[in-house]
Amino acid sequence: MMIATSGVRKFVESHWEQMVLWSLLIGLFYLLKPFFLLIFETFLIVYITKSTVHWVRRRVNLNYRLTTVIVFVLLVGLLGMIGAWVGPKLVVESNQVLVELAGKGDQQTQDKINRFAEKIVNKIIGEAKAQAVIESGEYAAVMTAAKGEIALAIKAALPQVLDSILRVVTIGWHILISLLLAIIFAFILVLDWQRIARKMRTMEHSRIRTFYLGTAPHLIAFADVLGQALRAQAIIALCNTLLTAIGLSVFGVPNVALLATIVFFCGFIPILGTFLSSIPILLFGVQVGGLALLLKLIVMIAVVHAFEAYVLNPRITAKVLHVHPILVLILILLGERFFGIWGMVLGVPIGYYVLKVLTAREDEGLPAEVERPKV
């Protein structure tokens, strides 16, 4: 016990300045919680466009500022085309879902349950005997009770689905507004990046030298880890969205654009995003095609996420993060508790980096996997 206590005291005495600095930095981030969406989008755009600018300049001899302008013009054009294609579909499908949730789809759901039950009876006892059973009073009573229970279960889940859809629409609107601001901020930052970097390096000789030297290397390294993790997660989410949209179209599930949008955004939440995005898909599947379509959709979702787990994750994220699923869930729950949805999205890369720093030997410095980006 004495050895452990002396070890803790020695650690605190040798790292108290860093602990104070990081406590202040964490407190600052917590105060900036209302602006996380804008900060997140600005960071993501800066990371992607800056990497693209350097990639282009390594292959084409162009001026840095001209290359930056071209990259941002192409980015805005691409986002505009995607918005013009997906936006109207989202509006139409959202209105359709709201009408169906209001009660218009109840009779359709009961008809599909009837047809599914009749198919099962025909296959079990044959068409000749099945007709007599279907026309009997006992069968009608059983089906009425079953449909009542299923209808109650669906109606009990529908308010949650409606609330989720409304939240997605609200979040989507906030994302759109902040995206416009983020593009402007990112353009200014990337365009003037070299001058900003020179100004930042002058802090090494300023009055806040201790704060700068204690936090800047870690912030630069963490930004690189976070950028790589988000880029990998975005690629995986896009692949999942495309595969899911193809599957939904094949099975004839409506509202493909709306469901695909939910799948894409939930794809940024490790593990839990799979279950969150599956709930509306399965509920719409029951309403459209009954239990038969529900089973097909379950198989489709399992295949898509098996492809993600065994093909995409090992190839894309293996070089970035190596985190056990149990630790992923713990980090997500802790992140959600303190920072809400942003804690769920950013909790894993933040937790990964903190653990690597804490478990590194004294002479190792920054985590070995982190390559410091050039400014």
KETOR-525447 format. One record per atom (N, C-alpha, C): x, z, y. Coordinates in pm, whole numbers, padded with zeros to 5 digits, always signed. Atoms other than C-alpha are relative to their C-alpha. Example, Ala and Ser with C-alpha at 12.3 -4.5 7.8 and 13.67 -1.06 7.14 Angstrom:
+00089+00000-00119
+01230+00780-00450
+00090+00000+00120
-00082-00006-00119
+01367+00714-00106
-00077+00073+00109
This chain:
+00083+00000-00121
+00000+00000+00000
+00087+00000+00126
-00091-00006-00114
+00286+00087+00236
+00067-00134+00024
-00065+00130-00012
+00454-00246+00160
-00095-00101+00063
+00100+00093-00053
+00132-00437+00229
-00024+00026+00148
+00024-00035-00140
+00076-00246+00554
+00116-00044+00088
-00116+00041-00078
+00431-00307+00674
+00008-00151+00013
+00001+00146-00006
+00396-00676+00587
-00098-00052+00103
+00100+00040-00098
+00079-00706+00793
+00049+00031+00141
-00050-00037-00132
+00240-00517+01084
+00110-00096+00046
-00107+00093-00033
+00544-00743+01070
-00055-00136+00041
+00062+00130-00031
+00324-01053+01069
-00063+00004+00139
+00067-00010-00130
+00121-00929+01368
+00103+00007+00112
-00101-00014-00105
+00432-00831+01565
+00072-00132+00030
-00073+00125-00020
+00597-01170+01512
-00090-00116+00042
+00090+00111-00032
+00284-01381+01570
-00109+00040+00099
+00111-00047-00085
+00080-01183+01824
-00030-00097+00113
+00025+00096-00107
+00127-01442+02099
-00084-00117-00049
+00077+00111+00055
+00001-01723+01876
-00143+00042-00032
+00134-00048+00032
-00293-01509+01763
-00086+00010+00125
+00074-00009-00126
-00394-01441+02124
-00036-00139+00051
+00024+00136-00047
-00358-01808+02218
-00110-00068-00079
+00102+00065+00082
-00565-01927+01925
-00136+00067+00015
+00128-00067-00026
-00830-01662+01991
-00063-00054+00129
+00051+00057-00125
-00861-01791+02348
-00049-00143-00021
+00038+00140+00024
-00875-02150+02223
-00131-00008-00077
+00125-00002+00078
-01147-02071+01966
-00116+00042+00089
+00105-00041-00093
-01345-01887+02233
-00039-00111+00096
+00029+00113-00089
-01314-02189+02463
-00085-00105-00071
+00079+00097+00077
-01444-02420+02190
-00142+00050-00021
+00135-00054+00020
-01737-02186+02128
-00083-00014+00128
+00072+00017-00127
-01828-02196+02498
-00038-00146+00023
+00028+00144-00014
-01816-02578+02480
-00096-00051-00106
+00090+00038+00108
-02064-02578+02191
-00110-00097+00044
+00104+00096-00040
-02342-02755+02393
+00051-00142+00021
-00056+00132-00026
-02103-03045+02457
+00070-00058-00123
-00070+00045+00121
-01985-03088+02096
-00030-00146-00032
+00036+00138+00033
-02175-03415+02051
+00081-00098+00084
-00077+00087-00089
-02010-03575+02354
+00149+00005-00034
-00141-00014+00036
-01668-03436+02258
+00030-00072-00130
-00019+00060+00132
-01707-03551+01899
+00001-00153+00010
+00008+00145-00012
-01813-03905+01990
+00117-00057+00080
-00114+00045-00078
-01543-03937+02255
+00127+00000-00084
-00118-00009+00086
-01277-03820+02010
+00000-00112-00103
+00008+00102+00105
-01399-04057+01738
+00029-00139+00056
-00022+00132-00061
-01407-04359+01971
+00145-00015+00044
-00140+00006-00041
-01064-04275+02116
+00090-00021-00121
-00085+00012+00120
-00915-04235+01768
-00007-00141-00058
+00016+00132+00060
-01059-04562+01637
+00058-00109+00091
-00045+00106-00091
-00992-04774+01947
+00150+00005+00025
-00144-00011-00023
-00643-04637+02006
+00078-00052-00120
-00064+00053+00121
-00548-04710+01644
-00012-00152-00005
+00021+00145+00000
-00698-05058+01679
+00090-00069+00101
-00087+00058-00104
-00508-05125+02003
+00144-00008-00049
-00138+00002+00052
-00176-05027+01841
+00014-00102-00113
-00004+00098+00110
-00261-05239+01533
+00007-00143+00055
+00000+00134-00060
-00333-05545+01750
+00133-00029+00067
-00124+00023-00075
-00022-05500+01965
+00121-00016-00092
-00109+00021+00095
+00201-05481+01657
+00003-00144-00052
+00010+00136+00054
+00080-05829+01561
-00008-00107+00108
+00013+00096-00110
+00009-05995+01896
+00066+00061+00124
-00071-00048-00119
+00227-05963+02205
-00092-00007+00121
+00093-00007-00113
-00038-05856+02456
+00027+00126+00080
-00010-00117-00087
-00038-05617+02750
-00092+00111-00052
+00077-00113+00054
-00161-05267+02656
-00139+00009+00062
+00129-00013-00067
-00438-05256+02916
-00093-00116-00036
+00081+00115+00037
-00559-05609+02835
-00053+00016-00143
+00043-00024+00138
-00569-05523+02465
-00110+00105-00006
+00101-00105-00004
-00767-05207+02542
-00135-00054+00047
+00125+00058-00051
-01025-05400+02745
-00065-00089-00106
+00055+00088+00104
-01067-05660+02467
-00061+00081-00113
+00050-00083+00111
-01109-05392+02198
-00132+00067+00039
+00123-00068-00042
-01374-05205+02400
-00114-00100+00020
+00105+00102-00012
-01564-05526+02481
-00055-00036-00137
+00045+00030+00137
-01576-05609+02109
-00079+00117-00058
+00071-00118+00050
-01682-05250+02028
-00140+00008+00057
+00132-00006-00064
-01967-05254+02280
-00089-00113-00052
+00078+00111+00054
-02078-05597+02156
-00049+00027-00141
+00039-00032+00137
-02079-05480+01794
-00109+00106-00003
+00103-00104-00006
-02275-05164+01876
-00132-00055+00053
+00122+00060-00054
-02521-05370+02080
-00074-00083-00103
+00064+00081+00104
-02586-05612+01792
-00064+00089-00106
+00056-00091+00100
-02636-05325+01547
-00126+00067+00054
+00117-00063-00060
-02874-05150+01787
-00117-00094+00013
+00108+00097-00014
-03074-05468+01851
-00064-00034-00134
+00053+00032+00132
-03113-05524+01477
-00072+00118-00064
+00055-00118+00068
-03180-05168+01357
-00107+00069+00084
+00090-00075-00087
-03360-05020+01661
-00147-00033-00017
+00143+00032+00017
-03692-05212+01641
-00054+00037-00137
+00045-00037+00135
-03709-05156+01265
-00023+00150-00011
+00016-00145+00004
-03661-04783+01311
-00129+00043+00069
+00122-00035-00073
-03943-04766+01567
-00123-00033-00083
+00116+00042+00079
-04188-04962+01349
-00016+00088-00123
+00008-00077+00124
-04103-04772+01031
-00033+00146+00029
+00033-00138-00036
-04119-04432+01205
-00149+00014+00028
+00145-00002-00026
-04471-04511+01333
-00079-00010-00130
+00069+00017+00128
-04572-04624+00985
+00003+00129-00082
-00011-00126+00074
-04444-04302+00830
-00092+00106+00058
+00087-00100-00063
-04629-04087+01084
-00147-00025-00035
+00138+00032+00037
-04956-04271+01007
-00028+00039-00144
+00019-00034+00141
-04908-04227+00633
-00003+00151-00021
-00002-00145+00015
-04823-03859+00669
-00127+00064+00054
+00125-00053-00055
-05145-03812+00866
-00114-00002-00101
+00102-00004+00104
-05341-03876+00545
-00043-00133-00052
+00042+00132+00042
-05379-04251+00511
+00048-00034-00140
-00058+00037+00129
-05160-04263+00201
-00047+00085-00117
+00043-00087+00110
-05343-03996-00007
-00064-00079-00113
+00070+00076+00102
-05571-04242-00189
+00096-00090-00076
-00099+00085+00067
-05280-04477-00263
+00081+00081-00100
-00077-00085+00091
-05083-04190-00415
-00080+00034-00125
+00083-00033+00115
-05375-04087-00640
-00021-00121-00091
+00015+00121+00082
-05428-04448-00755
+00125-00026-00083
-00125+00023+00074
-05061-04477-00853
+00017+00103-00112
-00006-00102+00105
-05080-04147-01045
-00092-00038-00115
+00094+00045+00104
-05386-04280-01233
+00060-00111-00085
-00058+00113+00075
-05210-04604-01328
+00117+00045-00086
-00114-00049+00077
-04897-04419-01438
-00047+00077-00124
+00052-00078+00113
-05097-04177-01658
-00063-00091-00105
+00062+00093+00095
-05295-04465-01815
+00105-00076-00079
-00108+00069+00073
-04973-04647-01905
+00059+00091-00107
-00056-00095+00097
-04839-04333-02075
-00094+00015-00120
+00098-00016+00109
-05161-04286-02277
-00004-00125-00086
+00002+00125+00077
-05164-04655-02380
+00120-00012-00092
-00120+00011+00081
-04806-04638-02505
+00003+00101-00114
-00005-00105+00103
-04860-04315-02701
-00100-00025-00112
+00103+00010+00104
-05188-04381-02885
-00054-00142-00016
+00048+00137+00012
-05242-04755-02836
-00118-00028+00093
+00102+00036-00098
-05477-04949-02610
-00142+00023-00051
+00136-00014+00055
-05777-04933-02847
-00051+00144+00015
+00040-00139-00008
-05789-04553-02867
+00012+00054+00143
-00025-00052-00134
-05658-04505-02515
-00121-00017+00091
+00114+00024-00087
-05966-04657-02353
-00107+00107-00016
+00100-00105+00026
-06195-04404-02522
+00044+00133+00061
-00051-00125-00056
-05970-04117-02418
-00010+00000+00152
+00002+00010-00146
-05946-04240-02058
-00140+00016+00055
+00138-00008-00047
-06324-04264-02030
-00066+00133-00030
+00059-00128+00038
-06382-03915-02172
-00001+00097+00118
+00010-00100-00106
-06481-03620-01954
+00120+00092+00005
-00116-00089+00003
-06190-03407-02072
+00120-00062+00073
-00111+00070-00066
-05938-03670-01956
-00020+00001+00152
+00029+00001-00143
-06110-03696-01617
+00025+00136+00063
-00021-00134-00053
-06102-03318-01574
+00149+00033+00012
-00144-00026-00002
-05733-03297-01666
+00067-00077+00114
-00060+00082-00105
-05645-03583-01431
-00036+00051+00139
+00041-00053-00130
-05845-03433-01145
+00082+00123+00036
-00080-00119-00025
-05664-03102-01184
+00146-00036+00028
-00140+00039-00019
-05325-03273-01217
+00022-00064+00137
-00015+00065-00130
-05381-03492-00912
-00014+00100+00115
+00013-00103-00103
-05494-03190-00715
+00128+00078+00019
-00126-00075-00009
-05177-03000-00799
+00111-00085+00062
-00103+00088-00055
-04956-03301-00724
-00022-00023+00149
+00032+00022-00142
-05137-03366-00396
+00037+00123+00084
-00036-00122-00072
-05092-03001-00295
+00151+00013+00016
-00146-00008-00007
-04722-03015-00380
+00056-00097+00103
-00048+00100-00096
-04674-03335-00180
-00034+00042+00142
+00039-00042-00134
-04871-03203+00117
+00082+00119+00048
-00081-00114-00039
-04671-02881+00109
+00139-00043+00046
-00134+00048-00036
-04348-03082+00132
-00002-00092+00122
+00006+00098-00108
-04471-03335+00389
+00031+00057+00139
-00038-00052-00133
-04449-03104+00695
+00151+00012+00019
-00145-00008-00010
-04083-03047+00617
+00061-00138+00020
-00049+00137-00016
-04028-03422+00581
-00027-00048+00143
+00036+00041-00136
-04212-03484+00909
+00092+00066+00103
-00089-00072-00092
-04006-03217+01083
+00141-00059-00005
-00133+00059+00014
-03686-03370+00943
+00007-00135+00071
+00001+00132-00064
-03786-03718+01063
+00001+00014+00152
+00004-00021-00145
-03871-03591+01411
+00134+00050+00053
-00131-00049-00040
-03542-03406+01426
+00103-00112+00000
-00092+00113+00006
-03355-03719+01318
-00020-00092+00121
+00029+00085-00116
-03532-03921+01591
+00054+00064+00128
-00050-00070-00119
-03450-03655+01853
+00152-00003+00006
-00146+00004+00004
-03089-03634+01740
+00050-00141+00029
-00039+00138-00025
-03070-04013+01740
-00003-00036+00148
+00010+00026-00144
-03186-04026+02102
+00114+00068+00075
-00111-00070-00064
-02931-03763+02206
+00133-00069-00030
-00122+00070+00037
-02661-03950+02016
+00016-00127+00084
-00005+00124-00078
-02750-04272+02198
+00043+00026+00144
-00035-00031-00139
-02733-04112+02544
+00146+00045+00012
-00138-00049-00007
-02410-03927+02474
+00100-00108-00040
-00089+00109+00040
-02266-04241+02309
+00039-00085+00120
-00031+00078-00120
-02291-04428+02638
+00105+00071+00085
-00099-00077-00076
-02105-04147+02816
+00135+00004-00072
-00124-00007+00078
-01852-04121+02532
+00080-00129+00009
-00071+00128-00012
-01771-04493+02554
+00072-00009+00134
-00063+00003-00134
-01703-04458+02928
+00122+00092+00003
-00113-00095+00002
-01485-04146+02881
+00114-00053-00086
-00103+00049+00092
-01302-04300+02585
+00076-00118+00061
-00065+00116-00062
-01234-04623+02775
+00101+00046+00105
-00091-00050-00103
-01081-04431+03066
+00122+00067-00064
-00110-00070+00065
-00871-04214+02832
+00098-00097-00066
-00087+00094+00071
-00738-04500+02618
+00071-00092+00099
-00060+00091-00098
-00678-04728+02917
+00117+00067+00073
-00103-00073-00076
-00470-04459+03093
+00077+00096-00089
-00056-00093+00097
-00335-04297+02776
+00148+00029+00026
-00144-00019-00016
+00035-04350+02846
+00031+00091+00119
-00023-00085-00117
+00019-04193+03193
-00046+00143-00027
+00050-00133+00034
-00192-03902+03061
+00099+00072-00090
-00097-00061+00092
+00061-03841+02782
+00124+00048+00076
-00117-00043-00079
+00348-03829+03033
-00032+00125+00081
+00041-00118-00077
+00155-03581+03248
-00009+00124-00089
+00013-00113+00092
+00080-03362+02946
+00136+00055-00039
-00133-00047+00040
+00448-03348+02850
+00069+00080+00110
-00059-00080-00109
+00534-03206+03192
-00037+00147-00010
+00040-00140+00017
+00354-02886+03086
+00106+00081-00074
-00107-00072+00068
+00660-02801+02876
+00085+00080+00100
-00082-00067-00102
+00826-02693+03203
-00086+00066+00107
+00091-00061-00096
+00521-02544+03375
-00019+00148-00030
+00026-00143+00019
+00389-02187+03403
-00078+00028-00128
+00075-00019+00124
+00166-02240+03098
+00078-00056-00119
-00086+00055+00104
+00463-02348+02886
-00026+00067-00136
+00022-00071+00126
+00399-02077+02625
-00128-00045-00068
+00128+00046+00055
+00037-02179+02580
+00011-00144-00052
-00012+00141+00040
+00128-02549+02564
+00080-00013-00129
-00085+00012+00119
+00409-02510+02309
-00064+00067-00121
+00062-00069+00112
+00198-02273+02099
-00120-00072-00058
+00123+00065+00047
-00108-02495+02073
+00009-00151-00010
-00001+00147-00004
-00024-02858+02155
+00041-00065-00131
-00036+00066+00127
+00165-02945+01832
-00109+00011-00106
+00107-00018+00099
-00115-02799+01620
-00123-00084+00036
+00116+00080-00040
-00388-02971+01824
+00023-00148-00029
-00031+00141+00028
-00212-03308+01792
-00007-00027-00149
+00002+00019+00145
-00161-03263+01419
-00141+00011-00055
+00138-00016+00048
-00517-03138+01366
-00086-00119+00039
+00077+00119-00041
-00659-03430+01567
+00025-00116-00094
-00030+00108+00094
-00480-03667+01331
-00069+00024-00134
+00069-00032+00125
-00615-03485+01023
-00150-00024+00014
+00143+00017-00022
-00966-03480+01170
-00037-00148+00010
+00028+00143-00011
-00950-03848+01262
+00005-00070-00134
-00009+00060+00133
-00836-03947+00914
-00118+00041-00087
+00112-00048+00082
-01103-03729+00752
-00131-00067+00041
+00124+00063-00047
-01383-03869+00970
-00003-00149-00031
-00004+00142+00033
-01267-04226+00917
-00029-00021-00148
+00028+00011+00143
-01265-04173+00540
-00146+00029-00030
+00140-00034+00023
-01607-04005+00551
-00093-00108+00052
+00083+00109-00053
-01747-04287+00767
-00002-00119-00095
-00005+00111+00096
-01630-04549+00516
-00086+00031-00121
+00080-00041+00115
-01787-04353+00230
-00148-00001+00034
+00141-00001-00042
-02112-04299+00424
-00055-00141+00014
+00045+00138-00015
-02131-04670+00506
-00021-00066-00136
+00016+00055+00135
-02076-04769+00141
-00125+00057-00068
+00120-00062+00057
-02342-04519+00027
-00127-00057+00062
+00119+00054-00069
-02585-04649+00289
-00032-00140-00048
+00023+00138+00045
-02539-05012+00185
-00053-00002-00143
+00046-00004+00139
-02577-04932-00187
-00141+00055-00010
+00134-00059+00002
-02881-04712-00124
-00103-00096+00056
+00093+00098-00058
-03045-04975+00100
-00030-00113-00097
+00022+00105+00100
-02994-05239-00169
-00092+00050-00111
+00085-00057+00105
-03145-05009-00433
-00144+00019+00045
+00136-00018-00051
-03445-04922-00216
-00072-00134+00014
+00062+00132-00012
-03508-05292-00147
-00038-00056-00136
+00029+00050+00136
-03488-05377-00518
-00124+00067-00058
+00114-00074+00055
-03741-05106-00609
-00124-00008+00088
+00118+00020-00085
-03974-05203-00324
-00042+00121+00081
+00031-00118-00082
-03954-04875-00131
-00005-00042+00147
+00008+00038-00143
-04072-04920+00231
+00090+00087+00087
-00076-00079-00098
-03903-04786+00544
+00148+00006-00034
-00140+00003+00043
-03559-04897+00424
+00094+00034+00116
-00089-00025-00115
-03403-04893+00773
+00002+00147+00038
+00008-00142-00034
-03527-04540+00844
+00073+00086-00102
-00065-00078+00106
-03414-04403+00508
+00151-00024-00002
-00143+00030-00002
-03078-04582+00531
+00069+00071+00115
-00057-00072-00114
-03020-04428+00875
+00019+00148-00033
-00012-00141+00041
-03089-04081+00734
+00116+00018-00098
-00109-00007+00098
-02851-04150+00442
+00136-00007+00070
-00130+00017-00068
-02574-04262+00680
+00041+00127+00073
-00037-00120-00076
-02587-03956+00906
+00022+00121-00092
-00021-00110+00096
-02624-03716+00612
+00130-00019-00078
-00125+00026+00071
-02318-03885+00459
+00120+00069+00062
-00110-00071-00063
-02099-03699+00709
+00003+00148-00037
+00003-00139+00046
-02201-03366+00552
+00038+00001-00148
-00042+00003+00140
-02003-03321+00227
-00095+00079-00090
+00079-00062+00107
-02205-03235-00088
-00145+00020+00041
+00138-00028-00039
-02515-03100+00092
-00071-00124+00055
+00061+00121-00052
-02572-03436+00260
-00068-00083-00106
+00061+00073+00111
-02647-03587-00080
-00142+00048-00025
+00133-00056+00028
-02941-03352-00137
-00094-00018+00120
+00084+00015-00119
-03067-03369+00223
-00055-00141+00012
+00046+00139-00013
-03085-03750+00220
-00087-00043-00117
+00078+00039+00118
-03240-03763-00129
-00146+00044+00010
+00136-00054-00006
-03550-03557-00040
-00100-00101+00056
+00099+00097-00049
-03727-03815+00184
-00010-00124-00087
+00004+00117+00088
-03631-04100-00052
-00091+00026-00119
+00080-00032+00118
-03788-03926-00352
-00147+00020+00036
+00140-00020-00041
-04102-03825-00161
-00069-00133+00030
+00058+00133-00025
-04160-04180-00038
-00015-00077-00130
+00009+00067+00129
-04090-04304-00391
-00122+00042-00078
+00121-00049+00069
-04364-04083-00538
-00124-00059+00063
+00119+00050-00069
-04609-04199-00275
-00021-00149-00024
+00011+00145+00016
-04532-04569-00328
-00021-00040-00145
+00003+00047+00139
-04475-04600-00703
-00026+00106-00104
+00032-00104+00096
-04569-04269-00862
+00124+00055-00070
-00108-00067+00071
-04360-04081-01117
+00100-00098-00059
-00091+00101+00057
-04216-04399-01271
+00107-00039+00101
-00096+00035-00104
-04055-04502-00943
+00087+00119+00037
-00077-00120-00028
-03948-04142-00883
+00119+00012-00095
-00107-00008+00100
-03746-04143-01207
+00106-00108+00025
-00096+00109-00028
-03589-04480-01119
+00086+00034+00121
-00076-00035-00120
-03488-04353-00775
+00099+00112-00028
-00094-00106+00038
-03334-04039-00927
+00123-00059-00068
-00112+00067+00068
-03123-04259-01155
+00085-00077+00100
-00074+00077-00100
-03028-04484-00862
+00087+00091+00086
-00076-00094-00083
-02922-04188-00646
+00118+00057-00079
-00108-00054+00084
-02720-04044-00936
+00112-00102-00017
-00102+00105+00017
-02542-04379-00990
+00080-00018+00129
-00068+00020-00128
-02464-04421-00619
+00099+00113+00028
-00088-00113-00032
-02320-04073-00583
+00105+00022-00108
-00107+00001+00100
-02132-04099-00913
+00108-00099+00041
-00096+00098-00052
-01970-04411-00766
+00080+00060+00115
-00069-00066-00110
-01889-04207-00456
+00102+00102-00052
-00084-00110+00047
-01746-03914-00653
+00121-00049-00080
-00106+00041+00092
-01539-04107-00908
+00077-00124+00043
-00069+00122-00044
-01444-04427-00723
+00044+00012+00146
-00033+00000-00143
-01463-04385-00345
+00084+00121+00040
-00073-00121-00043
-01351-04023-00301
+00146+00001-00046
-00141-00001+00042
-01035-04050-00518
+00085-00103+00075
-00078+00106-00064
-00931-04374-00346
+00013+00020+00151
+00003-00005-00147
-01025-04296+00015
+00044+00136+00054
-00029-00133-00057
-01006-03919+00069
+00111+00075-00072
-00103-00072+00075
-00744-03825-00191
+00128+00015+00083
-00121-00007-00081
-00468-03900+00062
-00018+00086+00125
+00027-00076-00122
-00635-03694+00333
-00026+00148-00031
+00039-00138+00029
-00804-03380+00194
-00006+00022-00151
+00013-00042+00139
-00776-03200-00140
-00064+00139+00001
+00072-00126-00014
-01042-02929-00125
-00096+00016-00117
+00089-00027+00113
-01227-02769-00419
-00146+00004+00049
+00141+00000-00042
-01610-02815-00411
-00054+00137+00040
+00046-00134-00037
-01667-02437-00404
+00046+00036+00141
-00052-00027-00134
-01443-02405-00099
-00072-00086+00104
+00075+00087-00090
-01626-02701+00058
-00133+00065+00038
+00129-00064-00027
-01961-02521+00023
+00017+00124+00088
-00024-00120-00081
-01816-02197+00165
+00029-00039+00145
-00033+00044-00136
-01670-02381+00465
-00122-00056+00072
+00121+00056-00061
-01999-02566+00525
-00094+00112+00043
+00091-00111-00032
-02204-02244+00512
+00051+00081+00119
-00058-00075-00113
-01965-02059+00745
-00009-00082+00129
+00008+00085-00118
-01954-02356+00982
-00141-00008+00056
+00140+00006-00044
-02334-02382+00992
-00042+00130+00065
+00038-00131-00053
-02363-02009+01057
+00047+00018+00144
-00057-00025-00132
-02139-02013+01366
-00016-00118+00096
+00003+00117-00089
-02162-02371+01498
-00112-00098-00033
+00114+00086+00028
-02482-02517+01350
+00040-00127-00075
-00022+00126+00070
-02484-02882+01241
+00144-00047+00015
-00138+00042-00020
-02139-02941+01391
+00095+00077-00091
-00080-00074+00096
-01998-02667+01173
-00006-00060-00139
+00013+00066+00130
-02133-02850+00868
+00082-00130-00005
-00073+00127-00004
-01973-03178+00979
+00151+00023+00007
-00142-00019-00027
-01637-03041+01097
+00062+00117-00074
-00051-00121+00064
-01607-02725+00887
+00107-00026-00103
-00096+00027+00108
-01418-02885+00598
+00138-00039+00055
-00135+00031-00051
-01134-03054+00794
+00062+00116+00078
-00055-00115-00073
-01099-02748+01020
+00050+00106-00098
-00040-00098+00099
-01092-02510+00723
+00123-00043-00078
-00116+00054+00073
-00848-02737+00539
+00128+00021+00082
-00121-00009-00082
-00604-02742+00830
+00042+00146+00019
-00032-00142-00019
-00627-02367+00893
+00064+00058-00126
-00056-00050+00126
-00561-02292+00525
+00142-00053-00022
-00135+00056+00017
-00261-02527+00521
+00100+00070+00092
-00089-00070-00093
-00115-02354+00827
+00028+00142-00048
-00016-00139+00043
-00176-02003+00689
+00082+00012-00127
-00070-00009+00128
-00036-02080+00344
+00137-00068+00002
-00132+00064-00009
+00270-02273+00468
+00108+00106+00016
-00113-00092-00016
+00610-02106+00448
+00046+00001+00145
-00041-00018-00140
+00767-01982+00769
+00087-00115+00050
-00092+00106-00042
+01029-02260+00769
-00060-00139-00010
+00061+00131+00017
+00779-02540+00702
-00062-00053+00129
+00066+00044-00123
+00606-02549+01042
-00137-00055-00029
+00131+00062+00020
+00311-02788+01037
-00016-00043-00144
+00023+00046+00136
+00147-02892+00708
+00074-00130-00027
-00084+00115+00035
+00359-03149+00525
-00078-00130+00001
+00080+00122+00009
+00069-03393+00487
-00026-00061+00137
+00039+00045-00133
+00022-03420+00862
+00115-00077+00064
-00096+00080-00074
+00207-03701+01034
-00039+00001+00146
+00036-00013-00141
+00215-03635+01405
-00016-00138+00063
+00020+00131-00062
+00068-03928+01597
+00089-00018+00122
-00081+00031-00117
+00273-04100+01860
-00090-00013+00122
+00073+00014-00125
+00151-04066+02215
+00068-00102+00091
